Amino acid sequence: MNKLTGAADAAGLFASTLCMVHCLAMPVLLAMLPAMSWAEDGHVHEVLLGVAVIAALLSLGPGYLAHRRRAVPLLGGAGLACLAVAMFVVEPRYGHDAEAVVSVAGALLLFGAHVRNRICCRRCAGSRIFSSR
């Protein structure tokens, strides 16, 4: 696994986790700390989605080229689609609670894709090491 793919997977794992924490904790934080309302600005969601897309492209794409496991980019694509649908469709129509549910589902799918990508890339790198002997 090259350093860029590994770093992008780590960024993707971090962004997915941050998204889940944001979605699950924000209602509690907003109830307790009105000063945190800046974090509910739509730009936070756009930035998180942008980070998730970039991390997915930089890690899942090259990872797929190395290990050829279609399930990995499909899982990541499904996660990104959930995040985008949550932000652009679900939240305007059904509100923040419904958006949080769909976003958490998308973040979990994306998290799983990055974990699976790391596992497949390491196995692929390991098999190259053993096959070269």
DSSP file (Angstrom, degrees, kcal/mol; ACC not computed):
  #  RESIDUE AA STRUCTURE BP1 BP2  ACC     N-H-->O    O-->H-N    N-H-->O    O-->H-N    TCO  KAPPA ALPHA  PHI   PSI    X-CA   Y-CA   Z-CA
    1    1 A M              0   0    0      0, 0.0     2,-0.0     0, 0.0    62,-0.0   0.000 360.0 360.0 360.0 126.4    0.0    0.0    0.0
    2    2 A N     >  -     0   0    0      1,-0.1     4,-2.3     4,-0.0     5,-0.2  -0.319 360.0-109.2 -77.6 165.9    1.6    3.3   -1.0
    3    3 A K  H  > S+     0   0    0      1,-0.2     4,-2.7     2,-0.2     5,-0.2   0.859 115.7  53.5 -64.7 -37.3    1.8    6.2    1.4
    4    4 A L  H  > S+     0   0    0      2,-0.2     4,-2.7     1,-0.2    -1,-0.2   0.931 110.4  46.6 -64.6 -45.2   -0.8    8.3   -0.3
    5    5 A T  H  > S+     0   0    0      2,-0.2     4,-2.5     1,-0.2    -2,-0.2   0.916 114.4  47.9 -62.7 -43.2   -3.4    5.5   -0.3
    6    6 A G  H  X S+     0   0    0     -4,-2.3     4,-2.3     2,-0.2    -2,-0.2   0.914 113.7  46.6 -63.7 -43.1   -2.7    4.8    3.4
    7    7 A A  H  X S+     0   0    0     -4,-2.7     4,-2.4     2,-0.2    -2,-0.2   0.890 112.8  49.8 -66.6 -39.0   -2.9    8.5    4.3
    8    8 A A  H  X S+     0   0    0     -4,-2.7     4,-2.6     2,-0.2    51,-0.2   0.889 110.1  50.5 -68.2 -38.3   -6.1    9.0    2.3
    9    9 A D  H  X S+     0   0    0     -4,-2.5     4,-2.7     2,-0.2    -2,-0.2   0.923 110.9  49.4 -62.5 -43.1   -7.7    5.9    4.0
   10   10 A A  H  X S+     0   0    0     -4,-2.3     4,-2.4     2,-0.2    -2,-0.2   0.912 112.0  48.2 -62.1 -41.9   -6.7    7.4    7.4
   11   11 A A  H  X S+     0   0    0     -4,-2.4     4,-3.0     2,-0.2    -1,-0.2   0.897 111.8  50.4 -64.5 -39.6   -8.2   10.7    6.4
   12   12 A G  H  X S+     0   0    0     -4,-2.6     4,-2.6     2,-0.2    -2,-0.2   0.902 110.3  48.7 -65.0 -41.4  -11.4    8.9    5.2
   13   13 A L  H  X S+     0   0    0     -4,-2.7     4,-2.3     2,-0.2    -2,-0.2   0.918 113.7  47.4 -63.1 -42.6  -11.6    7.0    8.5
   14   14 A F  H  X S+     0   0    0     -4,-2.4     4,-2.9    -5,-0.2    -2,-0.2   0.927 113.1  47.6 -64.1 -45.6  -11.2   10.2   10.4
   15   15 A A  H  X S+     0   0    0     -4,-3.0     4,-2.4     2,-0.2    -2,-0.2   0.900 112.3  49.6 -64.7 -40.4  -13.8   12.1    8.3
   16   16 A S  H  X S+     0   0    0     -4,-2.6     4,-2.2     2,-0.2    -1,-0.2   0.920 113.8  45.8 -63.4 -43.3  -16.3    9.2    8.6
   17   17 A T  H  X S+     0   0    0     -4,-2.3     4,-2.7    -5,-0.2     5,-0.2   0.920 112.3  50.9 -65.0 -43.9  -15.8    9.1   12.4
   18   18 A L  H  X S+     0   0    0     -4,-2.9     4,-2.8     1,-0.2    -2,-0.2   0.888 109.4  51.6 -60.5 -39.7  -16.1   12.9   12.6
   19   19 A C  H  X S+     0   0    0     -4,-2.4     4,-2.7     2,-0.2    -1,-0.2   0.928 110.7  47.4 -62.7 -46.1  -19.3   12.8   10.6
   20   20 A M  H  X S+     0   0    0     -4,-2.2     4,-2.6     2,-0.2     5,-0.3   0.926 113.9  46.9 -62.9 -44.1  -20.8   10.2   12.9
   21   21 A V  H  X S+     0   0    0     -4,-2.7     4,-2.9     2,-0.2     5,-0.4   0.926 112.8  50.4 -63.0 -43.7  -19.8   12.2   16.0
   22   22 A H  H  X S+     0   0    0     -4,-2.8     4,-1.8    -5,-0.2    -2,-0.2   0.935 114.2  43.9 -58.4 -48.0  -21.1   15.4   14.5
   23   23 A C  H  < S+     0   0    0     -4,-2.7    -1,-0.2     1,-0.2    -2,-0.2   0.892 121.4  38.0 -67.8 -39.9  -24.5   13.8   13.6
   24   24 A L  H  < S+     0   0    0     -4,-2.6     4,-0.4    -5,-0.2    -2,-0.2   0.850 124.2  36.5 -82.1 -34.7  -24.9   12.0   16.9
   25   25 A A  H  X S+     0   0    0     -4,-2.9     4,-2.9    -5,-0.3     3,-0.3   0.728  95.5  80.8 -92.8 -22.8  -23.5   14.6   19.3
   26   26 A M  H  X S+     0   0    0     -4,-1.8     4,-3.0    -5,-0.4     5,-0.3   0.889  90.3  51.6 -58.3 -44.5  -24.7   17.8   17.7
   27   27 A P  H  > S+     0   0    0      0, 0.0     4,-1.7     0, 0.0    -1,-0.2   0.913 114.2  45.0 -59.1 -39.2  -28.2   17.8   19.1
   28   28 A V  H  > S+     0   0    0     -4,-0.4     4,-1.9    -3,-0.3    -2,-0.2   0.936 114.7  47.6 -67.5 -46.4  -26.9   17.2   22.6
   29   29 A L  H  X S+     0   0    0     -4,-2.9     4,-3.6     1,-0.2     7,-0.3   0.892 111.1  51.4 -62.5 -39.4  -24.2   19.9   22.3
   30   30 A L  H  < S+     0   0    0     -4,-3.0    -1,-0.2    -5,-0.3    -2,-0.2   0.867 109.5  49.9 -67.0 -35.2  -26.7   22.4   20.9
   31   31 A A  H  < S+     0   0    0     -4,-1.7    -1,-0.2    -5,-0.3    -2,-0.2   0.863 121.3  34.8 -69.3 -33.9  -29.1   21.8   23.7
   32   32 A M  H  < S+     0   0    0     -4,-1.9    -2,-0.2     1,-0.2    -3,-0.2   0.817 126.9  33.0 -89.7 -33.6  -26.3   22.3   26.3
   33   33 A L    ><  -     0   0    0     -4,-3.6     3,-2.5    -5,-0.2    -1,-0.2  -0.792  56.2-176.1-130.6  89.7  -24.2   24.9   24.6
   34   34 A P  G >  S+     0   0    0      0, 0.0     3,-1.5     0, 0.0    -1,-0.1   0.757  83.4  70.5 -56.7 -23.6  -26.0   27.5   22.4
   35   35 A A  G >  S+     0   0    0      1,-0.3     3,-0.7     2,-0.1    -5,-0.1   0.693  85.9  68.3 -66.6 -17.2  -22.7   29.0   21.4
   36   36 A M  G X   +     0   0    0     -3,-2.5     3,-2.1    -7,-0.3     4,-0.3   0.395  65.3 104.6 -82.1   4.5  -22.0   25.8   19.4
   37   37 A S  G X   +     0   0    0     -3,-1.5     3,-1.5     1,-0.3    -1,-0.2   0.724  64.0  73.8 -62.2 -19.5  -24.8   26.7   16.9
   38   38 A W  G X  S+     0   0    0     -3,-0.7     3,-1.4     1,-0.3    -1,-0.3   0.814  87.6  63.6 -59.8 -28.4  -22.1   27.8   14.4
   39   39 A A  G <  S+     0   0    0     -3,-2.1    -1,-0.3     1,-0.3    -2,-0.2   0.626  92.6  62.0 -74.5 -12.0  -21.4   24.0   13.9
   40   40 A E  G <  S+     0   0    0     -3,-1.5    -1,-0.3    -4,-0.3    -2,-0.2   0.443  75.3 121.9 -91.0  -0.2  -24.9   23.5   12.5
   41   41 A D  S X> S-     0   0    0     -3,-1.4     3,-1.6    -4,-0.2     4,-0.7  -0.350  75.0-120.0 -59.1 141.4  -24.2   25.8    9.6
   42   42 A G  H 3> S+     0   0    0      1,-0.3     4,-1.9     2,-0.2    -1,-0.1   0.722 107.8  70.9 -58.4 -22.8  -24.6   24.0    6.2
   43   43 A H  H 3> S+     0   0    0      1,-0.2     4,-2.7     2,-0.2    -1,-0.3   0.819  89.5  60.4 -67.6 -29.1  -21.0   24.7    5.3
   44   44 A V  H <> S+     0   0    0     -3,-1.6     4,-2.5     2,-0.2    -1,-0.2   0.928 106.5  46.9 -61.9 -43.7  -19.8   22.2    7.9
   45   45 A H  H  X S+     0   0    0     -4,-0.7     4,-2.5     2,-0.2    -2,-0.2   0.903 111.8  50.4 -64.7 -41.3  -21.7   19.5    6.1
   46   46 A E  H  X S+     0   0    0     -4,-1.9     4,-2.5     2,-0.2    -2,-0.2   0.917 111.7  47.8 -63.5 -42.8  -20.4   20.6    2.7
   47   47 A V  H  X S+     0   0    0     -4,-2.7     4,-2.6     2,-0.2     5,-0.2   0.931 112.3  48.7 -64.1 -45.8  -16.8   20.6    4.0
   48   48 A L  H  X S+     0   0    0     -4,-2.5     4,-2.4     1,-0.2    -2,-0.2   0.902 112.4  48.7 -61.8 -40.9  -17.2   17.2    5.6
   49   49 A L  H  X S+     0   0    0     -4,-2.5     4,-2.6     2,-0.2    -1,-0.2   0.912 110.9  51.0 -65.2 -41.1  -18.7   15.8    2.4
   50   50 A G  H  X S+     0   0    0     -4,-2.5     4,-2.5     2,-0.2    -2,-0.2   0.914 110.8  47.7 -61.5 -43.6  -15.8   17.3    0.4
   51   51 A V  H  X S+     0   0    0     -4,-2.6     4,-2.7     1,-0.2     5,-0.2   0.912 112.3  50.5 -62.7 -42.1  -13.2   15.8    2.7
   52   52 A A  H  X S+     0   0    0     -4,-2.4     4,-2.3    -5,-0.2    -2,-0.2   0.911 111.6  47.3 -63.8 -42.2  -15.0   12.4    2.4
   53   53 A V  H  X S+     0   0    0     -4,-2.6     4,-2.7     2,-0.2     5,-0.2   0.940 114.3  46.2 -64.6 -47.4  -15.1   12.5   -1.4
   54   54 A I  H  X S+     0   0    0     -4,-2.5     4,-2.5     1,-0.2    -2,-0.2   0.929 113.8  48.2 -62.4 -45.3  -11.5   13.5   -1.7
   55   55 A A  H  X S+     0   0    0     -4,-2.7     4,-1.4    -5,-0.2     5,-0.4   0.901 112.5  49.6 -62.3 -40.4  -10.3   10.9    0.7
   56   56 A A  H  X>S+     0   0    0     -4,-2.3     4,-2.0    -5,-0.2     5,-1.0   0.922 112.3  47.0 -65.2 -43.7  -12.4    8.2   -1.0
   57   57 A L  H  <5S+     0   0    0     -4,-2.7     4,-0.5     1,-0.2    -2,-0.2   0.904 114.5  46.9 -64.8 -40.2  -11.0    9.2   -4.5
   58   58 A L  H  <5S+     0   0    0     -4,-2.5    -1,-0.2    -5,-0.2   -50,-0.2   0.697 128.0  23.6 -76.5 -18.9   -7.4    9.2   -3.2
   59   59 A S  H  X5S+     0   0    0     -4,-1.4     4,-2.1   -51,-0.2    -3,-0.2   0.803 122.1  44.7-112.9 -48.7   -7.7    5.9   -1.4
   60   60 A L  H  X5S+     0   0    0     -4,-2.0     4,-2.3    -5,-0.4    -3,-0.2   0.858 112.4  52.7 -71.5 -34.0  -10.4    3.7   -2.7
   61   61 A G  H  ><S+     0   0    0     -5,-1.0     4,-1.9    -4,-0.5    -1,-0.2   0.987 116.3  36.3 -64.5 -59.6   -9.5    4.3   -6.4
   62   62 A P  H  > S+     0   0    0      0, 0.0     4,-1.4     0, 0.0    -2,-0.2   0.864 116.3  56.7 -61.8 -34.1   -5.8    3.4   -6.2
   63   63 A G  H  X S+     0   0    0     -4,-2.1     4,-2.7     1,-0.2     5,-0.4   0.926 105.9  49.7 -61.6 -43.9   -6.7    0.7   -3.7
   64   64 A Y  H  X S+     0   0    0     -4,-2.3     4,-2.9     1,-0.2    -1,-0.2   0.904 106.7  55.1 -61.3 -41.3   -9.1   -0.9   -6.1
   65   65 A L  H  < S+     0   0    0     -4,-1.9    -1,-0.2     1,-0.2    -2,-0.2   0.812 113.7  43.1 -62.3 -28.3   -6.4   -0.8   -8.8
   66   66 A A  H  < S+     0   0    0     -4,-1.4    -2,-0.2    -3,-0.4    -1,-0.2   0.906 130.8  19.3 -82.5 -44.7   -4.2   -2.7   -6.5
   67   67 A H  H  < S-     0   0    0     -4,-2.7    -3,-0.2    -5,-0.1    -2,-0.2   0.641  83.1-144.1-107.6 -15.9   -6.6   -5.3   -5.0
   68   68 A R     <  +     0   0    0     -4,-2.9     2,-0.9    -5,-0.4    -4,-0.1   0.768  43.3 150.2  58.9  30.4   -9.5   -5.4   -7.6
   69   69 A R    >   -     0   0    0     -6,-0.2     3,-1.3     1,-0.2    -1,-0.2  -0.831  30.3-165.5 -93.4 103.2  -12.1   -6.0   -5.0
   70   70 A R  T 3> S+     0   0    0     -2,-0.9     4,-1.9     1,-0.3     5,-0.2   0.787  80.8  69.2 -60.9 -29.2  -15.2   -4.3   -6.5
   71   71 A A  H 3> S+     0   0    0      1,-0.2     4,-2.6     2,-0.2    -1,-0.3   0.826  91.6  61.7 -61.3 -30.9  -17.1   -4.4   -3.2
   72   72 A V  H <> S+     0   0    0     -3,-1.3     4,-2.4     2,-0.2    -1,-0.2   0.973 109.6  35.4 -65.4 -56.7  -14.7   -1.8   -1.7
   73   73 A P  H  > S+     0   0    0      0, 0.0     4,-2.8     0, 0.0    -1,-0.2   0.837 117.7  55.1 -68.3 -27.7  -15.4    1.2   -4.1
   74   74 A L  H  X S+     0   0    0     -4,-1.9     4,-2.3     2,-0.2    -2,-0.2   0.922 109.5  46.3 -66.5 -42.6  -19.1    0.1   -4.3
   75   75 A L  H  X S+     0   0    0     -4,-2.6     4,-2.1    -5,-0.2    -1,-0.2   0.921 114.9  47.5 -63.5 -44.3  -19.4    0.3   -0.5
   76   76 A G  H  X S+     0   0    0     -4,-2.4     4,-2.6    -5,-0.2    -2,-0.2   0.904 111.5  50.5 -63.5 -41.9  -17.6    3.6   -0.5
   77   77 A G  H  X S+     0   0    0     -4,-2.8     4,-2.5     1,-0.2    -2,-0.2   0.885 109.4  50.9 -63.7 -39.2  -19.8    4.9   -3.3
   78   78 A A  H  X S+     0   0    0     -4,-2.3     4,-2.3     2,-0.2    -1,-0.2   0.899 110.9  49.4 -64.4 -39.7  -22.9    3.9   -1.4
   79   79 A G  H  X S+     0   0    0     -4,-2.1     4,-2.2     2,-0.2    -2,-0.2   0.930 112.3  46.6 -64.4 -45.7  -21.6    5.7    1.7
   80   80 A L  H  X S+     0   0    0     -4,-2.6     4,-2.5     1,-0.2    -2,-0.2   0.893 111.3  52.5 -62.8 -39.7  -20.9    8.9   -0.3
   81   81 A A  H  X S+     0   0    0     -4,-2.5     4,-2.9     2,-0.2     5,-0.3   0.914 108.5  50.3 -62.7 -42.5  -24.3    8.7   -2.0
   82   82 A C  H  X S+     0   0    0     -4,-2.3     4,-2.7     2,-0.2    -2,-0.2   0.924 111.1  49.1 -60.3 -44.2  -26.0    8.4    1.4
   83   83 A L  H  X S+     0   0    0     -4,-2.2     4,-2.0     2,-0.2    -2,-0.2   0.920 114.2  44.9 -62.1 -43.8  -24.1   11.4    2.7
   84   84 A A  H  X S+     0   0    0     -4,-2.5     4,-3.0     2,-0.2     5,-0.4   0.922 114.5  47.8 -67.4 -44.2  -25.0   13.5   -0.4
   85   85 A V  H  X>S+     0   0    0     -4,-2.9     5,-2.5     1,-0.2     4,-2.4   0.905 111.0  52.6 -63.0 -40.8  -28.7   12.4   -0.3
   86   86 A A  I  <>S+     0   0    0     -4,-2.7     5,-2.4    -5,-0.3    -1,-0.2   0.924 116.0  39.6 -59.5 -44.0  -28.9   13.1    3.4
   87   87 A M  I  <5S+     0   0    0     -4,-2.0    -2,-0.2    -5,-0.2    -1,-0.2   0.916 127.3  29.4 -74.8 -43.6  -27.5   16.6    2.9
   88   88 A F  I  <5S+     0   0    0     -4,-3.0    -3,-0.2    -5,-0.2    -2,-0.2   0.705 135.3  16.2 -94.8 -21.0  -29.3   17.6   -0.3
   89   89 A V  I  X5S+     0   0    0     -4,-2.4     4,-1.5    -5,-0.4     5,-0.2   0.768 123.1  43.0-117.1 -55.5  -32.6   15.7   -0.2
   90   90 A V  I  >XS+     0   0    0     -5,-2.5     4,-3.8     1,-0.2     5,-0.7   0.939 112.2  50.1 -67.1 -49.4  -33.4   14.3    3.2
   91   91 A E  H  ><S+     0   0    0     -5,-2.4     4,-1.6    -6,-0.3    -1,-0.2   0.922 112.4  45.6 -60.5 -47.2  -32.5   17.3    5.4
   92   92 A P  H  45S+     0   0    0      0, 0.0    -1,-0.2     0, 0.0    -2,-0.2   0.869 124.3  34.6 -64.4 -32.7  -34.5   19.9    3.4
   93   93 A R  H  <5S+     0   0    0     -4,-1.5    -2,-0.2     2,-0.1    -3,-0.2   0.881 134.7  18.4 -87.2 -40.8  -37.6   17.6    3.2
   94   94 A Y  H  <5S-     0   0    0     -4,-3.8     4,-0.4     1,-0.2    -3,-0.2   0.494 102.8-118.3-117.6  -5.9  -37.6   15.7    6.5
   95   95 A G     X< -     0   0    0     -4,-1.6     4,-2.0    -5,-0.7    -1,-0.2  -0.239  41.9 -53.3  96.2 177.2  -35.4   17.7    8.9
   96   96 A H  H  > S+     0   0    0      1,-0.2     4,-2.7     2,-0.2     5,-0.2   0.850 124.9  57.0 -65.5 -39.0  -32.2   17.3   10.8
   97   97 A D  H  > S+     0   0    0      1,-0.2     4,-1.7     2,-0.2    -1,-0.2   0.929 111.3  42.7 -61.9 -45.4  -33.2   14.1   12.7
   98   98 A A  H  > S+     0   0    0     -4,-0.4     4,-2.1     1,-0.2    -1,-0.2   0.892 113.8  52.9 -66.6 -39.0  -33.8   12.2    9.5
   99   99 A E  H  X S+     0   0    0     -4,-2.0     4,-2.7     1,-0.2    -2,-0.2   0.892 106.5  53.2 -62.5 -39.7  -30.7   13.6    7.9
  100  100 A A  H  X S+     0   0    0     -4,-2.7     4,-2.6     2,-0.2    -1,-0.2   0.895 107.6  51.1 -63.3 -40.5  -28.6   12.5   10.9
  101  101 A V  H  X S+     0   0    0     -4,-1.7     4,-2.0     2,-0.2    -2,-0.2   0.940 114.4  42.2 -62.9 -47.6  -29.9    8.9   10.5
  102  102 A V  H  X S+     0   0    0     -4,-2.1     4,-2.4     2,-0.2    -2,-0.2   0.885 114.4  52.1 -68.4 -38.0  -29.1    8.7    6.8
  103  103 A S  H  X S+     0   0    0     -4,-2.7     4,-2.9     2,-0.2    -2,-0.2   0.913 108.8  49.4 -64.4 -42.8  -25.7   10.5    7.3
  104  104 A V  H  X S+     0   0    0     -4,-2.6     4,-2.5     2,-0.2    -1,-0.2   0.910 110.6  50.9 -63.5 -41.0  -24.7    8.1   10.1
  105  105 A A  H  X S+     0   0    0     -4,-2.0     4,-2.1    -5,-0.2    -2,-0.2   0.929 112.8  46.3 -60.8 -44.5  -25.6    5.2    7.8
  106  106 A G  H  X S+     0   0    0     -4,-2.4     4,-2.6     2,-0.2    -2,-0.2   0.903 111.4  51.1 -64.4 -41.9  -23.5    6.7    5.0
  107  107 A A  H  X S+     0   0    0     -4,-2.9     4,-2.8     1,-0.2    -1,-0.2   0.888 109.6  50.7 -64.0 -38.8  -20.6    7.4    7.3
  108  108 A L  H  X S+     0   0    0     -4,-2.5     4,-2.5     2,-0.2    -1,-0.2   0.907 111.0  48.5 -65.3 -41.3  -20.7    3.7    8.6
  109  109 A L  H  X S+     0   0    0     -4,-2.1     4,-2.1     2,-0.2    -2,-0.2   0.925 114.3  45.9 -62.5 -44.0  -20.7    2.5    5.0
  110  110 A L  H  X S+     0   0    0     -4,-2.6     4,-2.3     2,-0.2    -2,-0.2   0.903 111.2  52.0 -66.7 -41.9  -17.8    4.7    4.1
  111  111 A F  H  X S+     0   0    0     -4,-2.8     4,-2.4     1,-0.2    -1,-0.2   0.932 110.3  49.4 -57.9 -47.1  -15.9    3.8    7.3
  112  112 A G  H  X S+     0   0    0     -4,-2.5     4,-2.7     1,-0.2    -1,-0.2   0.877 108.7  52.9 -61.1 -38.6  -16.3    0.1    6.4
  113  113 A A  H  X S+     0   0    0     -4,-2.1     4,-2.5     2,-0.2    -1,-0.2   0.916 110.3  47.0 -64.3 -42.8  -15.1    0.8    2.8
  114  114 A H  H  X S+     0   0    0     -4,-2.3     4,-2.2     2,-0.2    -2,-0.2   0.900 113.4  48.1 -67.0 -40.0  -11.9    2.4    4.1
  115  115 A V  H  X S+     0   0    0     -4,-2.4     4,-2.2     2,-0.2    -2,-0.2   0.944 114.1  46.4 -63.6 -46.9  -11.3   -0.4    6.7
  116  116 A R  H  X S+     0   0    0     -4,-2.7     4,-2.8     1,-0.2     5,-0.2   0.889 110.4  53.8 -63.0 -39.2  -11.8   -3.0    4.0
  117  117 A N  H  X S+     0   0    0     -4,-2.5     4,-2.8     2,-0.2     5,-0.2   0.917 108.5  49.1 -61.3 -43.8   -9.6   -1.1    1.6
  118  118 A R  H  X S+     0   0    0     -4,-2.2     4,-2.4     2,-0.2    -2,-0.2   0.921 112.6  48.1 -61.8 -43.8   -6.8   -1.0    4.1
  119  119 A I  H  X S+     0   0    0     -4,-2.2     4,-2.4     2,-0.2    -2,-0.2   0.942 114.4  45.3 -62.4 -48.1   -7.1   -4.8    4.8
  120  120 A C  H  X S+     0   0    0     -4,-2.8     4,-2.5     1,-0.2    -2,-0.2   0.896 113.1  50.2 -65.0 -40.6   -7.2   -5.6    1.0
  121  121 A C  H  X S+     0   0    0     -4,-2.8     4,-2.6    -5,-0.2    -1,-0.2   0.900 111.5  48.4 -65.5 -40.0   -4.2   -3.3    0.3
  122  122 A R  H  X S+     0   0    0     -4,-2.4     4,-2.7    -5,-0.2    -2,-0.2   0.906 112.4  48.2 -66.7 -40.6   -2.2   -4.9    3.1
  123  123 A R  H  X S+     0   0    0     -4,-2.4     4,-2.5     2,-0.2    -2,-0.2   0.915 112.3  49.8 -63.7 -41.5   -3.0   -8.4    1.9
  124  124 A C  H  X S+     0   0    0     -4,-2.5     4,-1.6     2,-0.2    -2,-0.2   0.923 113.2  45.5 -63.1 -45.2   -2.1   -7.4   -1.6
  125  125 A A  H  X S+     0   0    0     -4,-2.6     4,-1.7     1,-0.2    -2,-0.2   0.891 113.2  51.3 -65.4 -39.3    1.2   -5.9   -0.5
  126  126 A G  H  X S+     0   0    0     -4,-2.7     4,-2.2     1,-0.2    -2,-0.2   0.879 107.3  51.9 -64.9 -38.7    1.9   -8.9    1.7
  127  127 A S  H  X S+     0   0    0     -4,-2.5     4,-2.2     1,-0.2    -1,-0.2   0.852 108.1  52.4 -68.8 -32.7    1.2  -11.3   -1.2
  128  128 A R  H  X S+     0   0    0     -4,-1.6     4,-1.2     2,-0.2    -1,-0.2   0.881 108.5  51.3 -67.1 -37.4    3.7   -9.4   -3.4
  129  129 A I  H  < S+     0   0    0     -4,-1.7     4,-0.3     1,-0.2     3,-0.2   0.933 115.0  41.3 -64.8 -44.8    6.3   -9.7   -0.7
  130  130 A F  H >< S+     0   0    0     -4,-2.2     3,-0.8     1,-0.2    -2,-0.2   0.827 112.8  53.7 -74.7 -30.6    5.8  -13.5   -0.4
  131  131 A S  H 3< S+     0   0    0     -4,-2.2    -1,-0.2     1,-0.2    -2,-0.2   0.713 100.3  62.0 -77.0 -18.5    5.6  -14.1   -4.1
  132  132 A S  T 3<        0   0    0     -4,-1.2    -1,-0.2    -3,-0.2    -2,-0.2   0.583 360.0 360.0 -83.0  -8.3    8.9  -12.3   -4.8
  133  133 A R    <         0   0    0     -3,-0.8    -1,-0.2    -4,-0.3    -2,-0.1   0.465 360.0 360.0 -84.9 360.0   10.9  -14.8   -2.8
